[in-house]
Amino acid sequence: MRRTAWQSKANGGKAEVGMRPSDKRTWSNKLFGLIGLRVMKTAIATLTAIYAAILLNVDNPQSAGILAILGVDTTRWRGLKTVFARLGASVIGLIVASVLFDAVGFHIWALGLFILIAFPLLTRFGLKDGIVTGSVIVFHLFARGEVTPDAILTELKLLAIGLGWATFFNLVYMPRENQVLDALRARTESMFASVFAELARYLRDPGALWSGNELLEAEAAIEAGIEAAQRSRENRLIWRTRRNRLVLQDEPWLLYFHMRRSQLESIQAMSELVALASQRVPQAESIARLFETLTDDVRSDFYEGNTEQALDELERQFRGMPLPATREEFETRAALLQLCRELRRYLTIARREKKRRSPQAAAHIQ
């Protein structure tokens, strides 16, 4: 992230986004935080797959547990996508291994030959995510030392049991991200408001010092928000048609945080331009008032356009002002004029995103 001369590096250039100690947490939340939901789901899926394989009298039921471990994923969509990749890779791997072992025998060096043949083939077919799963099946077939219909059927049963239970637990429950997203939104807007307040303070007093830590925290909150919004999108599994293709429906939160990321780039540029204001001039006071207005507007659920109207009036005043008398005043006024243009870009991003929002997104995007 770009830094200015009046911003010192804070916290080693890193910002943490998390729950405050005062946040109330139930015992289940504490347990999930200590162990992790994915670990708990993996443990249950593994045990279920092993017991299911035992009940069905499938040889080596522990392999079903290993496949279940490999199949549990972080979102519903990712779980479905990878399970098909694992199934496809395993079937292709079984075919290649069966032909290879039947031709050259069950020698250790045959496994290396299998890797040289199968791995590039799976990558070419877009099944790279299933390489590990396919390898587990092939190595299990190698351990049996025979290629027979019964051996192949056993491996397919293990695949169905292990990946089947993993898919079941992937689909049955995924945590909702609403509380996390609400907290990250509030954190982002709070940091934006703090940055605008600091910019206004510096415009009134060019000798003021600011660490710039709010920019780092805003960036961390936005990136965390994008990740959480992407998980929420992949967990909803709502589809729509785009260019004759089925794709996941857009997540309103994802639009919101991408908008904030674009606005953060404008804010970073504005912080550099403010640093060029080497003296206090009347125009700086007018821009400082605009920033103070933004400290409240950034939390508003609607784009009213009041700040943009005030910016229009300020730019008209700029055009009617006499030319600067000194070089220093000229450089300061040029930086402030460029600052106004960057501020307009910030406002344009918010206005454009509001026009694109859907009724469902009205509460999330501003």
C-alpha positions, 0 to 999 in steps of 0.5 A: 500500500502506498505511504506518504511522508507524513504517515509512519509505519504502524504495527509493523505494517500489519493491521488485525481485524477481530472480535473485541474482548468485550464481545459476548461469545457462547460456549459453542462459539468458543468451542468452534474458535478453539477447534474449528468447524471444519475440523469438527465436520472432518472428524464426524465425516471420517468416523461416519465413513469408516463405520459405513464401510464396516457395515457394508463389509468393504475391505480396508474401511480406513481408506474411506475415512482418508477419502472423507478427510480429503473431501471436506471443504470450506464452502458448499460450492467448493466442496461440490466442485472438488468432489467431482474433480476427485471422482474423475481423477480417481476413475482416470487414475484407476484406468491408467493404473490397471492398464499399467500394473497389468502390463508391467506388474506390481513393482515399486518403479511402476508407481513412479511411471504411473505418476509420470503418466497420470499427473500430467494427464489429470492436469490437462483435463483440469482435475488437478484437485483430485490428484491426491485422492486418485493417488490414494486409490491407486496406491491402495490398489497397488497394495492389494497386488491384483487388478480384478473386477472385485478390486476395482469395485472395492475402490469405487465403493470406498470412493462413494462412501468417503466422498459421499459422506464428505459431500453430505457434511459439506452440504448439510451445514455451513456457518452464516457469514452475516455477523462477520460481514456486518462487523467488517462493514462497520470496521471499514466505515469507521476507519474511512471516517477516521481517515477523513477526519485526519485529512481534514485536520491536516488541511487545517494544520499542515504540521499535524502528525498521523501514523496512517494506521487507519488505512492499514486497518481499513485495507485489512477489513476490506480484504477480510470482507471480500473473503467472507463475502466470497464464502457466503456466495459459494455457500448460497448456491443460487444460480443465474444465467449469464451469457448462456452459462449458469453461474453463481448469483452475485453476492451483494456483500461482494459488490459492497467490499469491492466498492470499498476497495476501489474507494480505498485506492482513491483515499490513498491517493488523496492522502498523498495529495494532502501531504503536498499541501505545504501551507494553509490556504482558504481553499484547504478549509473548504476541502476540510469541511467536505471531508468532515461531511464525509465522516458522516456520509460514509456510514449512510445507507443512501447516496444523497449527493450533498457532498458532490454538490458542495464539491461542484460549488468548490470547483466553481470557486476555484475557477473564479479565484485569482492566480496564485502569487507565489510558487508555493501557493501555486503548488499547494493550490494545484495539489488541492485541485487534484485532491478535489478530482480524486474526491470526485472519483471516490464519490463517483464510485459510490454513485455508480455502485448504488445505481447497480444495486438490487433491492436485496442489496439495498441494505448492504451497499451505500 
